[in-house]
């Protein structure tokens, strides 16, 4: 058994091709919303890191920086997969309109 992965929870190309129009719309809207939320969350983490790093009294703990690094790596991978899924849905819709 492989390790759990965000990407396994998102629709792949085959699943997208099998979706009816209502599910396709719902999936597209959900992917868009999640991608925007992740983007704003990453920006907020960056702001917190910058503010904390410039604080001479407390600074940053090595373990916290490591944890944030892994979180950002995971969120970056998820964000890319959200974009891939959204693009696949857009491609399918485009093909349907051109038929």
MIROZA-879062 format. One record per atom (N, C-alpha, C): residue in one letter; x, y, z. Coordinates in steps of 0.1 Angstrom, whole numbers, plus 2048, in hexadecimal, padded with zeros to 3 digits. Example, Ala and Ser with C-alpha at 12.3 -4.5 7.8 and 13.67 -1.06 7.14 Angstrom:
2
A8847C784E A87B7D384E A8847DF84E S8807EA847 S8897F5847 S88180084F 
END
This chain:
99
X8087F4800 X800800800 X80980C800 X8068167F8 X80D8227F7 X80982C801 X811836804 X80D84180D X801849808 X7FA84E811 X7EE85780E X7F3863806 X7EB8677FD X7EF8737F4 X7E387B7F1 X7E48887F1 X7D98917ED X7D488E7DF X7DE88B7D6 X7DB8897C8 X7D187D7C6 X7D18737CF X7C98687CD X7BA86C7D0 X7B78777D6 X7AA87B7D9 X7A38837CE X7AC8887C4 X7A78907B9 X7A38887AD X79A88C7A5 X796884799 X7A288478F X7A4878789 X7AE87677F X7A7878771 X7AE876767 X7A9878759 X79D86F756 X79E86375A X793859758 X78785D75F X78886176C X77C865774 X77687276E X77E87B769 X779887763 X771884756 X77787B74E X770877742 X762871745 X76186A750 X755863753 X74A86C75A X74E87875E X744881765 X73988675C X72D887761 X72288E75A X72489D75B X71C8A5754 X71E8B3754 X71D8BA762 X7148B576A X7128BB777 X71E8B8780 X7238AC780 X72F8A9788 X73B8B0783 X73C8B2776 X7478B9770 X7478C7775 X73C8CE775 X73B8DB77A X73E8DC789 X7398D3791 X73C8D379F X74B8D17A2 X7518C779B X75F8C579C X7678D1799 X7648D778E X76B8E3789 X76B8EE793 X75F8F1799 X75D8FB7A3 X7658F87B0 X7648EB7B4 X76B8E77C0 X77A8E97BE X77F8E57B3 X78E8E67B0 X7928F47B0 X78A8FD7AA X78D90B7AA X78E9117B8 X78490E7C0 X7839137CD X78F90E7D6 X7929027D5 X79D8FC7DD X7AA9027D8 X7AC9047CB X7B99097C6 X7BB9187CC X7B09207CC X7B192D7D1 X7B492D7E0 X7AD9257E7 X7AF9247F6 X7BE9207F9 X7C39167F2 X7D19127F4 X7DB91D7F1 X7D89247E6 X7E19307E3 X7E193A7ED X7D593E7F2 X7D59487FD X7DB94380A X7D993680D X7DF930819 X7EF930818 X7F492D80C X80392D80B X80893B80C X801945807 X805953808 X805957817 X7FA95281E X7FA95682D X80594F835 X809943831 X81493C838 X821944835 X822949829 X82E951825 X82F95E82D X82396482F X823970837 X82796D846 X82196284B X82595F859 X83495B85B X839954851 X847951851 X85095E851 X84D967848 X854973847 X85397B854 X84797C85A X846984866 X84D97D872 X84C970873 X85396987D X86296987C X867968870 X87596886E X87B975871 X874980870 X87998D872 X877991881 X872988889 X87098B897 X87C98689F X88498F8A4 X89198B8AA X88F9848B8 X8839868BE X8819808CB X87E9718CA X87696D8C1 X87295F8C1 X8779578B5 X87895E8A9 X87D95789D X87594B899 X87B942892 X87593588E X87C929894 X874920898 X87991389D X87C90A891 X887902892 X88B8FA887 X8808EF884 X87A8EA88D X86F8E088B X8638E6884 X8608F2888 X8548F9881 X8578FC873 X864900870 X867903862 X8678F685A X86C8EB85F X86B8DE858 X85D8DA856 X8548DB860 X8468D885E X83F8E1853 X8428EE853 X83D8F7849 X8428F383B X84E8EF83B X8548EB82E X84D8DF828 X84A8D5830 X8438C982B X8358CD828 X82E8D6830 X8218DA82C X8208E181F X82A8EA81D X82A8F1810 X82D8E8804 X8358DE806 X8388D47FC X82B8CD7F8 X8248C9802 X8178C1800 X80D8CA7FA X80C8D67FE X8028E07F8 X8068E37EA X8128E47E7 X8178E77D9 X8138DC7D0 X8158CF7D4 X8118C37CD X8028C37CA X7FA8C67D5 X7EC8C67D4 X7E78D17CB X7ED8DC7CC X7E98E87C3 X7EC8E47B4 X7F78DE7B1 X7FA8DA7A4 X7F08CF79F X7EC8C67A7 X7E28BC7A3 X7D48C27A1 X7D18CC7AA X7C48D37A8 X7C48DA79A X7CF8E0797 X7D08E778A X7CF8DD77E X7D68D1780 X7D58C7775 X7C78C2773 X7C08BF77E X7B28BA77E X7A98C5777 X7AB8D177B X7A28DC776 X7A58DE767 X7B18DC763 X7B58DD754 X7AE8D174D X7AE8C6752 X7A88BA74C X7998BC74A X7938C2754 X7848C5753 X7828CF748 X78A8D9748 X7898E473E X78B8DE730 X7958D572E X7978CF721 X78B8C771D X7858BF726 X7798B7723 X76E8C071F X76B8CA726 X7608D4723 X7628DA715 X76F8DD712 X7728E3705 X76F8D96FA X7738CD6FC X7708C26F2 X7618C16EF X75A8C16FA X74B8BF6F9 X7458CB6F2 X7498D76F4 X7448E26ED X7478E26DE X7528DC6DA X7568DC6CD X7518D06C5 X7498C76CB X7448BC6C4 X7368BF6BE 
END
